[in-house]
Structures are given as C-alpha cells and as structure tokens.
Amino acid sequence: MTARKEVPTVAQSTETDWVSRFADEVIAEAERRAPGKPIVCASGLSPSGPIHLGNLREVMTPHLVADEIRRRGYECVHIVSWDDYDRYRKVPAGIDPSWSEHIGKPLTSVPAPPGSAYANWAEHFKAPMIEALKELGIEFHGISQTEKYTSGAYREQILHAMRHREQIDAVLDRYRTKDKAGAKKAPAKQQKPVDEAELEAAEGSGAASEDDGSAGGAGYFPYKPYCSVCERDLTTVTSYDDETTEMAYSCVCGHGETVLLREHDRGKLVWKVDWPMRWAYEGVVFEPSGVDHSSPGSSYVVGGQIVREVFGGEQPIGPMYAFVGISGMAKMSSSKGGVPTPADALEIMEAPLLRWLYARRRPNQSFKIAFDQEIQRTYDEWDALERKITEGTAQPADVAAYSRATRTASGELPSTPRPLPYRTLASVVDITTGHDEQTLRILSELDPDNPVKSLDETRPRLDKAERWITTQVPAEQRTRVREEPDTELLASLGETERESLRLLLDGLDTHWSLDGLTTLVYGVPKLQAGLAADAKPTPELKVAQRTFFALLYQLLVGRDTGPRLPTLLLAVGADRVRKLLAA
C-alpha cells in the first residue's frame, strides 16, 4: 500500500472532473510500479526566456493532479525540473545582438540581460516564475539540471548511456529511417493555433527539435560535452573507450582534449536520452507533454522506448496538453519579449481566478486568457459561479473546479473579503485615476445600506483592476470626465432631451446608490414614454434608452460610450453631475 499521511481520506474516485480521473489512474499506476513509495508527478521548464502562460499548463496540470492525490491522503511530490543546463539557442528580441557570442553555452553560463539583479540568464527567468508559482499556491520540489549534471549526480546514468549507445542509436534510427524515406516528417495531428500568441506558445522550449546526437564519423554518442575553453556545446566526440571511459572531443573554437568521462561533469546527455533517463532516475509516474513533443519521432515517443529498453524504467502516464491563447495580446507591454507570463497575469487577476482557468478545462482543450475587455466577462462568470455554489445550484464539475481554484491540500488561497464586480472596480479606478479617497467615497455609495468602510475590504481585487486599467487599456479608451459643461451641445438640445436631463437630475438624491441609479437611468425614458417604472422593454423603448445613454456619455465624458452609467454617475459625484448636465 502506498504511504499515506495522517489526514482524512476522501473517496478513491469522485468522477466529478478530469483531475479526479487522472488521480485515480496515477494512484493505481503508482501502486503497480512502486508500492510504499511517494507518488512522483513532474514538470519541466526551460528558463531560456520568459516562462509564459502556455508553459504554466506544464506545471498546473500535474499540480492539480498531485494536489488531488494529497487531498486523498497519499504522499505525493511534484518535481519541477529547471532545464537550466540546456544550451542557449538564440538571442531574443530586445536583447543586445552581442549576446550571440553565448549561443551554445549552458543557460546558467550566459550573463543575465542588462540591468538584471540575477547571476545568470537562467536565474533571471526562473525568479519571476518561482514567485508566481508561490502566489498560485503551487508546492513543488525544484531541481536544477545544472546542479545535477555538474555535481556528478547522473554520472552512472551517463556512463550507462554511453555503454548502450548502439542500442540508443538503433531506437533513434527507426525514426531517422522514416524521415529519410518520407523526406519530410509528418507533423503531429494537433489543434490549429488560432493566433500569433498561440503559435509562439506552441514553440515550447525548443528542446523538442534538439539534436539527438546523430552519428558522425566516429560513431553515435548520446553525450555532448561543453567545451572547457569556450563553454559552448559546438563539440564533436571523436573517440570513447568503454573500459577506461576515456573520451576525446574537439570544438569549433579549435580546442580539443581527452578526458575521463567518469570524472567529467561539463556536458549532458542529448535531450532525447536525457528526458527518459530522468524518468527512470526520479521514478516519475505522471508528466504531461506539450504539442511540441507529440510528433511520431518526438522526444516523448522515442523516450518511451529508450526508458524501457535502455534504462529499465517506465514512461510516465499523462496527457498531451493544448494551447493556451491570449486575447488582448497587442496591448501587452511585454509582447516584445513574447507571450505574457504568469507574473503578468497575476498583476491583473487574482490567483484563484487564474487557477480556475486551467482547472475547468481538460488538458487537451485549448482556451484563452483575457488581457483585454474580456477579463471583465471572465470575472462576471467567476462571480456567478460563486453565487451558484453558495445557493447549491452549481454542477459537480464546476464545484470541483472552484474548489481546486480556491484551495489546495495545504489550505485556502488568499481572497478578497468583499469581491465587488471587477468591471465596477475598473470603472471607478479609471475615473478616479487611483485616488484612494475618491475611490473609497464612490465604493461606499454603491450600497448605502452596507457601505464599504475600507479599501482593504476590496483588495487584492481592487489593485488588480487598477493595474489592468493602467497597463492594458489604451489611453484613448480611458475615461476622462469633462471639467466644464459642453455648452454647445447643451444649447442644441430639444425639449424632449432637456426634459430627460431634468428628470435625471431631480431623481439623483433619492436614487443615490448603484441599484437606485440603475433604476433611474433606465427609468427616465420609460417615464417620458408614459410607462410604469417596471415596464418591460419594447424595441422602441430600447432605442430611446440607447439615445439617452449616448447623450449622457457625450455630456459627461465626450464619447458615445463609457463605463456603466450608474457607476459613472457615482464616480463623478452629484454636484459635478448637476454642473455638467444642467441644460
């Protein structure tokens, strides 16, 4: 029986969502493979650049499964392998072209981007991801592949791979032969990326297309040394002796040397051998893979054969995960550096909401994360789900996704004590430009019977909404309330329009709350049409309401549209509204 923690045990299978089903499979597989040992789930991240929201699925998928396993009382570790010993492949946009001199070096040997506080390139890009994972409540055991390789931890595995190099070469050659016969490798069947953000996310770390150590003149070698002079992997192994482990290599820089591989710790196994070696070494039971590892000759498919035939281990179970797209990509300040990162998302949305976006979709379903106006709709959906759960009307799968979003086996994630609608908060901070005193005044008037007494009640959601307004909404879409009345427009109004403004101003004092002003602004056109305040809208009434709203927006903010009118009126304040609307 697998080791269990002393915590209450839940049912072995709840069958409410995809996470439960994977947890069932992983527990059963772990019992078969290694009874009595902690269950190992794994993720791999390459800090070759910003670790984006597509990469987060690589971590979130096993996190949710590992967390469900822990909730059931089993001991489970989630490994995050930092592939920081990978080669530096290319200089990204925005970085000095002189960094090209570092191409071929391990990521931990490349200087960090200019101005960085970190020791090297890898640490610079790992740091924000580690912070984001902490905020998201993701517990993991991080493993630096630089530390593993340079400490000699994999020495026996490397020597074993070199002894079995012909066997490895034969496995790889099955796919090389197919490539030659078919000229071009057939692409993996996968969902078509629907925008540029998804295309970039689909590129993955680049490891999927990395050299497999194909045979040269001296034969096939699955090990690639980093040159001891220039530190790059532009090397060729020219000879190797299994008995003495004596290995000779040459580098394009002109350096060549002979070393004893049993003592040499400046190199690594090629990716298609490295990954299965680690599956066996760590005893990984569950690990998902991205679409860049899904083609017939990919590292995941080939690795499944190498782990069994060479390392005597088993391939992890786990799904292929689909794209994570972005809406509002064009507005991203970080778009020059690639797809937005989890840190970018956490600036504008609370951690439970971001977790929910991944938890509610099966890994093979693509979805989008909104950085544009759609974020307001996403938050509306989230708040509606909370209400359904409170009322007991939510579907079991939705309840499960909500539970996984808001808490882990270790406890609840921080939440906003008073979660006012995100769109309301965004409108208020847009109008007040983040002025705390003004913001509190408006928020306290939303519901006079239960006023907000401190902005802390509305945080962190308020801060996320303010950050969204200031970083994601273009200047031309920001709300700027008029300083002075539009006298020209006011003078041109007909009697019907003047009456609508008088009716609105006469009702301000008695309707000064969010609900009251909502009733008032929708009710003015009804009164003018001789209808009751609770009359159902007709097509004619809707036209009259839209016309009235457009007039108010023009007089208040100089545009035909803007934040919801009740929120806008509260934000502007009764005195200023009277000044701007008095015809």
C-alpha positions as CSV (number, residue, x, y, z in Angstrom):
1,M,0.0,0.0,0.0
2,T,1.3,3.5,-0.9
3,A,2.4,5.6,2.1
4,R,-0.5,7.7,3.4
5,K,-0.4,10.8,5.5
6,E,-2.5,11.0,8.7
7,V,-5.3,13.1,7.2
8,P,-8.9,12.3,6.5
9,T,-9.3,10.2,3.3
10,V,-11.8,11.1,0.6
11,A,-13.4,8.6,-1.8
12,Q,-10.9,7.0,-4.2
13,S,-12.9,8.2,-7.2
14,T,-15.2,11.1,-7.2
15,E,-15.6,11.1,-11.0
16,T,-16.5,14.8,-11.0
17,D,-13.8,16.2,-13.2
18,W,-10.7,15.4,-15.3
19,V,-8.4,15.9,-12.2
20,S,-10.2,13.1,-10.2
21,R,-10.0,10.7,-13.2
22,F,-6.2,11.3,-13.6
23,A,-5.7,11.0,-9.9
24,D,-7.4,7.6,-10.0
25,E,-5.1,6.4,-12.8
26,V,-1.9,7.8,-11.2
27,I,-2.7,6.2,-7.8
28,A,-3.4,2.8,-9.4
29,E,-0.2,3.1,-11.6
30,A,1.9,4.0,-8.6
31,E,0.6,1.0,-6.6
32,R,1.6,-1.2,-9.5
33,R,5.1,0.3,-10.0
34,A,6.4,1.2,-6.6
35,P,4.1,0.4,-3.7
36,G,5.0,2.1,-0.5
37,K,6.8,5.0,-2.1
38,P,5.8,8.6,-2.6
39,I,4.0,9.2,-5.9
40,V,6.1,11.4,-8.2
41,C,4.5,13.9,-10.6
42,A,6.8,16.0,-12.8
43,S,7.0,19.2,-14.9
44,G,9.9,20.5,-16.9
45,L,10.6,24.2,-17.6
46,S,13.3,25.8,-19.7
47,P,14.3,29.3,-18.4
48,S,15.6,30.2,-21.9
49,G,13.4,33.3,-21.9
50,P,10.1,34.5,-20.2
51,I,8.2,31.4,-19.0
52,H,4.8,32.1,-20.4
53,L,1.2,31.2,-19.7
54,G,1.4,28.3,-22.2
55,N,4.3,26.8,-20.1
56,L,2.2,27.3,-17.0
57,R,0.0,24.4,-18.2
58,E,3.1,22.2,-17.9
59,V,3.1,22.9,-14.2
60,M,-0.6,23.4,-13.5
61,T,-1.7,20.1,-14.9
62,P,0.5,17.9,-12.6
63,H,0.0,20.3,-9.7
64,L,-3.8,19.8,-9.8
65,V,-3.4,16.0,-10.0
66,A,-0.7,15.9,-7.3
67,D,-2.9,18.1,-5.1
68,E,-5.9,15.8,-5.5
69,I,-3.7,12.9,-4.6
70,R,-2.6,14.7,-1.5
71,R,-6.2,15.6,-0.6
72,R,-6.9,11.8,-0.6
73,G,-4.1,11.4,2.0
74,Y,-1.4,9.9,-0.2
75,E,2.2,11.2,-0.1
76,C,3.0,12.9,-3.4
77,V,5.9,15.0,-4.6
78,H,5.6,17.4,-7.6
79,I,9.0,17.8,-9.2
80,V,9.7,20.9,-11.3
81,S,12.9,20.3,-13.4
82,W,14.5,23.5,-14.4
83,D,16.2,22.7,-17.7
84,D,18.9,25.4,-17.0
85,Y,21.7,23.2,-18.3
86,D,20.1,23.4,-21.8
87,R,22.1,25.3,-24.5
88,Y,21.4,28.9,-25.1
89,R,19.8,28.8,-28.6
90,K,19.0,32.3,-29.8
91,V,19.1,36.0,-28.8
92,P,15.5,37.1,-28.2
93,A,14.1,40.4,-29.4
94,G,15.1,43.4,-27.3
95,I,18.5,41.9,-26.2
96,D,21.8,43.2,-27.4
97,P,22.9,41.2,-30.5
98,S,26.3,40.8,-28.8
99,W,24.7,38.0,-26.7
100,S,25.0,35.8,-29.8
101,E,28.6,35.0,-28.6
102,H,27.0,33.0,-25.8
103,I,24.9,30.7,-28.2
104,G,25.8,27.1,-27.3
105,K,26.6,27.7,-23.6
106,P,24.5,26.4,-20.8
107,L,21.8,28.9,-19.8
108,T,23.5,29.2,-16.3
109,S,26.7,30.3,-18.0
110,V,25.1,33.1,-20.0
111,P,25.1,36.6,-18.4
112,A,21.7,37.8,-17.4
113,P,20.0,40.5,-19.5
114,P,21.4,44.0,-18.9
115,G,20.3,45.6,-15.6
116,S,19.2,42.3,-14.1
117,A,19.9,41.6,-10.4
118,Y,20.4,37.9,-11.1
119,A,23.7,35.9,-11.5
120,N,22.9,34.5,-14.9
121,W,20.3,34.2,-17.7
122,A,18.5,31.1,-16.2
123,E,18.2,32.6,-12.8
124,H,16.8,35.8,-14.3
125,F,13.9,34.0,-15.9
126,K,13.4,31.4,-13.1
127,A,12.8,34.0,-10.4
128,P,9.5,35.6,-11.6
129,M,8.1,32.1,-12.3
130,I,9.0,30.9,-8.8
131,E,7.3,33.9,-7.3
132,A,4.2,33.3,-9.5
133,L,4.0,29.7,-8.5
134,K,4.2,30.7,-4.8
135,E,1.3,33.2,-5.3
136,L,-0.7,30.4,-7.1
137,G,-0.3,28.1,-4.2
138,I,1.8,25.5,-6.2
139,E,4.0,23.4,-3.9
140,F,6.9,21.8,-5.8
141,H,10.4,20.4,-5.4
142,G,12.6,22.3,-7.8
143,I,15.6,20.5,-9.4
144,S,18.3,22.5,-11.2
145,Q,19.7,20.3,-14.0
146,T,22.9,22.4,-13.9
147,E,23.4,21.3,-10.3
148,K,22.6,17.7,-11.1
149,Y,24.9,17.4,-14.1
150,T,27.8,19.4,-12.6
151,S,27.7,17.6,-9.3
152,G,28.1,14.2,-11.0
153,A,24.6,13.0,-9.8
154,Y,23.9,11.5,-13.2
155,R,27.4,10.1,-13.7
156,E,26.3,6.4,-13.6
157,Q,23.4,7.1,-16.0
158,I,25.8,8.9,-18.4
159,L,28.2,6.0,-18.4
160,H,25.3,3.6,-18.8
161,A,24.0,5.5,-21.8
162,M,27.5,5.6,-23.4
163,R,27.9,1.8,-23.0
164,H,24.5,1.4,-24.6
165,R,25.0,4.0,-27.4
166,E,24.5,1.5,-30.2
167,Q,21.2,0.4,-28.7
168,I,20.1,4.0,-28.3
169,D,21.2,4.8,-31.9
170,A,19.2,1.9,-33.2
171,V,16.0,3.2,-31.5
172,L,16.6,6.7,-32.8
173,D,17.4,5.3,-36.3
174,R,13.9,3.7,-36.6
175,Y,12.6,7.3,-36.8
176,R,15.6,8.7,-38.8
177,T,14.9,6.0,-41.5
178,K,11.2,7.0,-41.6
179,D,12.3,10.6,-42.0
180,K,14.6,9.8,-44.9
181,A,12.0,7.6,-46.6
182,G,9.3,10.1,-46.3
183,A,11.6,13.1,-46.9
184,K,9.6,15.3,-44.5
185,K,8.4,14.1,-41.2
186,A,4.6,14.3,-40.9
187,P,3.5,16.9,-38.5
188,A,1.7,15.9,-35.3
189,K,-2.1,16.0,-35.5
190,Q,-2.9,18.9,-33.3
191,Q,-5.3,21.7,-32.9
192,K,-4.5,24.6,-35.1
193,P,-3.2,27.7,-33.3
194,V,-5.7,30.5,-33.7
195,D,-3.4,33.5,-33.2
196,E,0.2,34.6,-33.0
197,A,0.3,34.2,-29.3
198,E,-0.7,30.6,-29.5
199,L,1.9,30.0,-32.3
200,E,4.6,31.3,-30.1
201,A,3.4,29.2,-27.1
202,A,3.4,26.2,-29.4
203,E,7.1,26.6,-30.0
204,G,7.8,25.4,-26.4
205,S,11.3,25.4,-25.1
206,G,12.9,24.3,-28.4
207,A,14.1,21.1,-26.8
208,A,11.6,19.0,-28.9
209,S,13.6,19.7,-32.0
210,E,17.1,19.5,-30.4
211,D,19.9,17.4,-32.0
212,D,19.7,13.7,-30.9
213,G,23.4,13.2,-31.2
214,S,23.2,11.7,-34.7
215,A,26.1,9.5,-35.7
216,G,29.2,11.3,-37.0
217,G,32.3,9.8,-38.5
218,A,33.4,8.3,-35.2
219,G,30.0,6.8,-34.5
220,Y,27.0,7.7,-32.4
221,F,27.4,9.3,-28.9
222,P,24.4,10.4,-26.7
223,Y,26.6,12.7,-24.7
224,K,27.5,16.3,-25.6
225,P,30.4,17.9,-23.8
226,Y,30.5,21.7,-23.1
227,C,34.0,22.9,-24.3
228,S,36.3,23.6,-21.3
229,V,37.7,26.7,-23.1
230,C,34.7,28.5,-24.8
231,E,32.0,26.7,-22.7
232,R,29.9,26.1,-25.8
233,D,28.5,22.7,-27.0
234,L,29.8,23.1,-30.5
235,T,31.8,20.0,-29.9
236,T,32.2,16.6,-31.5
237,V,33.2,13.5,-29.6
238,T,35.9,11.8,-31.7
239,S,36.6,8.7,-29.6
240,Y,35.4,6.9,-26.5
241,D,36.7,3.8,-24.6
242,D,34.1,1.9,-22.6
243,E,36.7,0.3,-20.3
244,T,38.7,3.4,-19.3
245,T,35.9,6.0,-20.0
246,E,38.5,8.0,-21.9
247,M,36.7,10.4,-24.2
248,A,38.3,12.7,-26.8
249,Y,36.4,15.7,-28.3
250,S,37.1,18.7,-30.5
251,C,35.4,22.1,-30.6
252,V,34.8,24.5,-33.4
253,C,36.8,27.1,-31.4
254,G,39.9,25.0,-32.1
255,H,40.2,23.4,-28.7
256,G,40.4,19.6,-28.3
257,E,41.1,17.4,-25.3
258,T,40.9,14.0,-23.8
259,V,39.1,13.5,-20.5
260,L,37.9,10.6,-18.3
261,L,34.1,10.6,-18.6
262,R,33.8,9.1,-15.1
263,E,35.3,12.3,-13.8
264,H,34.0,14.8,-16.4
265,D,31.0,16.9,-15.3
266,R,30.8,19.6,-18.0
267,G,28.3,18.1,-20.5
268,K,24.9,16.5,-20.7
269,L,23.0,13.7,-22.4
270,V,21.2,14.8,-25.6
271,W,17.6,15.7,-24.9
272,K,16.0,12.5,-26.4
273,V,18.1,10.5,-24.0
274,D,18.2,12.9,-21.1
275,W,14.4,13.0,-20.6
276,P,13.9,9.2,-20.4
277,M,17.0,8.9,-18.2
278,R,15.3,11.3,-15.7
279,W,12.0,9.5,-15.8
280,A,13.8,6.4,-14.6
281,Y,16.1,8.3,-12.2
282,E,13.2,10.1,-10.5
283,G,10.6,7.4,-10.8
284,V,8.1,9.7,-12.5
285,V,4.6,8.3,-12.7
286,F,2.7,11.3,-14.1
287,E,4.0,14.0,-16.5
288,P,2.1,15.8,-19.3
289,S,3.7,16.9,-22.5
290,G,3.1,19.8,-24.9
291,V,2.2,19.6,-28.6
292,D,5.9,20.2,-29.5
293,H,6.6,16.7,-28.1
294,S,3.8,14.9,-29.8
295,S,5.0,14.1,-33.3
296,P,5.8,10.4,-34.3
297,G,9.6,10.8,-33.8
298,S,9.4,13.3,-30.9
299,S,11.3,13.1,-27.7
300,Y,8.2,11.8,-25.8
301,V,7.5,9.0,-28.2
302,V,11.2,8.0,-28.6
303,G,11.8,8.5,-24.9
304,G,9.1,5.9,-24.1
305,Q,11.2,3.2,-25.9
306,I,14.6,4.4,-24.5
307,V,13.4,4.5,-20.9
308,R,12.3,0.8,-21.2
309,E,15.0,-0.6,-23.4
310,V,18.0,1.2,-22.1
311,F,17.3,2.5,-18.5
312,G,14.9,-0.3,-17.4
313,G,12.2,2.2,-16.3
314,E,8.7,3.1,-17.4
315,Q,7.3,6.1,-19.3
316,P,5.1,8.3,-17.2
317,I,1.4,8.4,-17.9
318,G,0.0,11.8,-18.8
319,P,-1.9,13.8,-21.4
320,M,-0.8,16.0,-24.2
321,Y,-1.9,19.5,-23.4
322,A,-3.3,22.0,-25.9
323,F,-2.6,25.7,-26.5
324,V,-3.3,28.5,-24.1
325,G,-4.1,31.5,-26.2
326,I,-4.2,35.2,-25.2
327,S,-6.9,37.8,-26.0
328,G,-5.6,41.3,-25.9
329,M,-2.1,40.3,-26.9
330,A,-1.5,43.5,-28.9
331,K,-1.8,45.6,-25.8
332,M,0.7,43.6,-23.7
333,S,3.6,45.7,-22.7
334,S,5.7,42.5,-22.5
335,S,4.7,41.4,-26.1
336,K,8.1,42.5,-27.4
337,G,9.6,39.7,-25.2
338,G,7.0,37.1,-26.1
339,V,3.7,35.7,-24.8
340,P,2.6,37.1,-21.4
341,T,3.9,35.3,-18.3
342,P,2.0,34.1,-15.1
343,A,3.5,37.1,-13.4
344,D,1.9,39.4,-16.0
345,A,-1.5,37.6,-15.5
346,L,-1.3,37.9,-11.7
347,E,-0.9,41.6,-11.9
348,I,-4.4,41.9,-13.3
349,M,-6.2,38.9,-11.8
350,E,-6.4,37.1,-8.5
351,A,-4.6,33.8,-8.2
352,P,-7.8,31.7,-7.7
353,L,-9.2,33.0,-11.0
354,L,-6.0,32.1,-12.9
355,R,-6.0,28.6,-11.3
356,W,-9.7,28.2,-12.3
357,L,-9.0,28.9,-16.0
358,Y,-6.7,25.9,-16.0
359,A,-8.7,23.7,-13.7
360,R,-12.0,23.9,-15.5
361,R,-10.7,22.8,-18.9
362,R,-9.4,19.3,-19.7
363,P,-5.7,19.5,-20.7
364,N,-6.5,18.7,-24.3
365,Q,-8.9,21.6,-24.6
366,S,-7.4,24.9,-25.7
367,F,-8.6,28.1,-24.0
368,K,-7.7,31.8,-23.9
369,I,-6.7,34.1,-21.1
370,A,-8.0,37.6,-21.4
371,F,-5.9,40.7,-21.1
372,D,-8.5,42.9,-22.9
373,Q,-12.1,43.8,-22.0
374,E,-12.9,40.1,-21.9
375,I,-11.4,39.9,-18.5
376,Q,-14.5,41.6,-17.1
377,R,-16.7,38.9,-18.6
378,T,-14.4,36.3,-17.1
379,Y,-14.7,37.8,-13.7
380,D,-18.5,38.0,-14.1
381,E,-18.5,34.3,-14.9
382,W,-16.4,33.6,-11.8
383,D,-18.6,35.6,-9.5
384,A,-21.8,33.9,-11.0
385,L,-20.2,30.6,-10.2
386,E,-19.6,31.6,-6.6
387,R,-23.2,32.6,-6.2
388,K,-24.4,29.3,-7.6
389,I,-22.1,27.4,-5.2
390,T,-23.5,29.5,-2.3
391,E,-27.0,28.7,-3.5
392,G,-26.2,25.0,-4.0
393,T,-27.2,25.1,-7.7
394,A,-23.7,24.6,-9.3
395,Q,-22.9,21.4,-11.3
396,P,-20.5,18.9,-9.6
397,A,-17.7,19.5,-12.1
398,D,-18.0,23.3,-11.6
399,V,-17.9,22.8,-7.8
400,A,-14.8,20.7,-8.2
401,A,-13.0,23.3,-10.4
402,Y,-13.9,26.1,-8.0
403,S,-12.6,24.0,-5.1
404,R,-9.3,23.4,-6.9
405,A,-9.1,27.1,-7.7
406,T,-9.6,28.4,-4.2
407,R,-7.8,25.9,-2.1
408,T,-5.1,23.3,-2.1
409,A,-4.5,20.3,0.2
410,S,-2.5,22.8,2.3
411,G,-5.3,25.3,2.8
412,E,-7.2,28.2,1.3
413,L,-5.7,30.7,-1.0
414,P,-6.0,34.4,0.0
415,S,-9.2,36.0,-1.3
416,T,-10.8,39.4,-1.5
417,P,-13.0,39.9,1.6
418,R,-15.6,41.8,-0.3
419,P,-15.4,40.9,-4.0
420,L,-17.2,43.8,-5.8
421,P,-17.7,43.3,-9.5
422,Y,-14.3,43.7,-11.4
423,R,-15.9,45.9,-14.0
424,T,-17.2,48.2,-11.4
425,L,-13.8,48.5,-9.7
426,A,-12.1,49.0,-13.0
427,S,-14.6,51.8,-13.9
428,V,-14.1,53.5,-10.6
429,V,-10.3,53.5,-10.6
430,D,-10.4,54.6,-14.3
431,I,-12.4,57.6,-13.4
432,T,-10.6,58.5,-10.1
433,T,-7.1,57.6,-11.6
434,G,-6.5,55.5,-8.5
435,H,-7.2,58.3,-5.9
436,D,-7.8,56.4,-2.7
437,E,-10.1,58.9,-1.0
438,Q,-12.3,59.4,-4.1
439,T,-12.3,55.6,-4.7
440,L,-13.5,54.9,-1.2
441,R,-16.2,57.6,-1.4
442,I,-17.6,56.0,-4.6
443,L,-17.4,52.4,-3.3
444,S,-19.1,53.4,0.0
445,E,-22.0,54.8,-2.0
446,L,-22.6,51.7,-4.1
447,D,-24.7,50.1,-1.4
448,P,-25.6,52.7,1.3
449,D,-27.2,50.0,3.5
450,N,-23.9,48.1,3.6
451,P,-21.2,50.6,2.8
452,V,-17.6,49.7,2.1
453,K,-15.7,51.1,5.1
454,S,-12.1,50.5,4.0
455,L,-10.4,49.8,0.6
456,D,-8.8,46.8,2.3
457,E,-12.1,45.1,2.1
458,T,-11.9,45.2,-1.7
459,R,-8.3,44.1,-2.1
460,P,-6.5,42.5,-3.8
461,R,-9.2,42.6,-6.5
462,L,-9.2,46.4,-6.5
463,D,-5.4,46.5,-7.0
464,K,-5.7,44.0,-9.9
465,A,-8.4,46.1,-11.6
466,E,-6.4,49.3,-11.2
467,R,-3.3,47.6,-12.7
468,W,-5.4,46.3,-15.6
469,I,-6.7,49.9,-16.3
470,T,-3.3,51.4,-16.1
471,T,-1.4,48.8,-18.1
472,Q,-3.8,47.2,-20.5
473,V,-6.4,49.8,-21.5
474,P,-5.1,52.2,-24.2
475,A,-5.1,55.9,-23.4
476,E,-7.7,56.7,-25.9
477,Q,-10.1,54.2,-24.2
478,R,-9.6,55.7,-20.7
479,T,-12.4,57.7,-19.2
480,R,-11.8,61.4,-18.9
481,V,-14.7,63.3,-17.2
482,R,-15.3,66.8,-18.6
483,E,-14.0,69.7,-16.5
484,E,-16.6,72.1,-17.9
485,P,-20.1,71.6,-19.4
486,D,-20.4,71.2,-23.2
487,T,-22.3,74.4,-23.6
488,E,-22.6,74.0,-27.4
489,L,-24.2,70.6,-27.1
490,L,-26.5,71.7,-24.2
491,A,-27.7,74.7,-26.2
492,S,-28.6,72.5,-29.2
493,L,-30.9,70.1,-27.3
494,G,-34.6,69.9,-28.0
495,E,-37.3,69.9,-25.3
496,T,-37.5,66.1,-25.0
497,E,-33.8,65.8,-24.3
498,R,-33.9,68.7,-21.8
499,E,-36.7,67.0,-20.0
500,S,-34.8,63.8,-19.8
501,L,-31.9,65.5,-18.2
502,R,-34.2,67.3,-15.7
503,L,-35.9,64.0,-14.7
504,L,-32.5,62.5,-14.1
505,L,-31.2,65.4,-12.0
506,D,-34.5,65.6,-10.0
507,G,-34.1,61.9,-9.1
508,L,-30.4,61.9,-8.1
509,D,-30.8,62.5,-4.4
510,T,-33.4,59.8,-3.8
511,H,-31.6,57.3,-6.1
512,W,-28.0,57.8,-5.0
513,S,-26.8,54.2,-4.9
514,L,-25.7,51.7,-7.5
515,D,-29.1,50.0,-7.7
516,G,-31.0,53.3,-7.3
517,L,-29.2,55.0,-10.2
518,T,-29.6,51.9,-12.3
519,T,-33.4,52.1,-11.8
520,L,-33.2,55.9,-12.5
521,V,-31.2,55.9,-15.8
522,Y,-33.3,53.1,-17.3
523,G,-36.5,54.6,-15.9
524,V,-36.2,58.2,-17.4
525,P,-37.1,57.1,-20.9
526,K,-40.0,55.0,-19.5
527,L,-41.4,58.0,-17.7
528,Q,-41.1,60.1,-20.9
529,A,-43.0,57.4,-22.8
530,G,-45.7,57.3,-20.2
531,L,-44.8,53.8,-19.0
532,A,-44.5,52.4,-15.5
533,A,-41.0,52.2,-13.9
534,D,-41.2,48.4,-14.0
535,A,-42.5,48.2,-17.6
536,K,-40.9,45.6,-19.8
537,P,-38.6,47.0,-22.5
538,T,-40.0,47.3,-26.0
539,P,-37.9,47.8,-29.2
540,E,-39.0,51.5,-29.2
541,L,-38.1,51.9,-25.5
542,K,-34.6,50.3,-26.1
543,V,-33.9,52.8,-28.8
544,A,-34.9,55.6,-26.5
545,Q,-32.7,54.3,-23.7
546,R,-29.7,54.0,-26.0
547,T,-30.2,57.5,-27.3
548,F,-30.5,58.8,-23.7
549,F,-27.4,56.9,-22.6
550,A,-25.4,58.3,-25.6
551,L,-26.4,61.8,-24.6
552,L,-25.3,61.3,-21.0
553,Y,-21.9,59.9,-22.1
554,Q,-21.3,62.8,-24.5
555,L,-22.1,65.4,-21.8
556,L,-20.1,63.6,-19.1
557,V,-17.1,62.1,-20.9
558,G,-17.2,63.4,-24.5
559,R,-17.8,59.9,-26.1
560,D,-20.8,57.8,-27.1
561,T,-19.8,55.0,-24.7
562,G,-18.0,54.6,-21.4
563,P,-18.3,52.8,-18.0
564,R,-21.7,51.7,-16.9
565,L,-23.7,54.9,-16.3
566,P,-24.7,54.2,-12.6
567,T,-21.1,53.6,-11.8
568,L,-20.0,56.7,-13.8
569,L,-22.6,58.9,-12.1
570,L,-21.5,57.8,-8.6
571,A,-17.8,58.3,-9.6
572,V,-18.4,61.8,-10.9
573,G,-20.4,62.9,-7.8
574,A,-23.8,64.5,-7.6
575,D,-22.6,68.1,-7.6
576,R,-20.4,67.6,-10.7
577,V,-23.1,65.7,-12.5
578,R,-25.5,68.7,-11.9
579,K,-22.8,71.1,-13.2
580,L,-22.3,69.1,-16.4
581,L,-25.9,68.2,-17.2
582,A,-27.7,71.4,-16.3
583,A,-29.3,72.5,-19.6
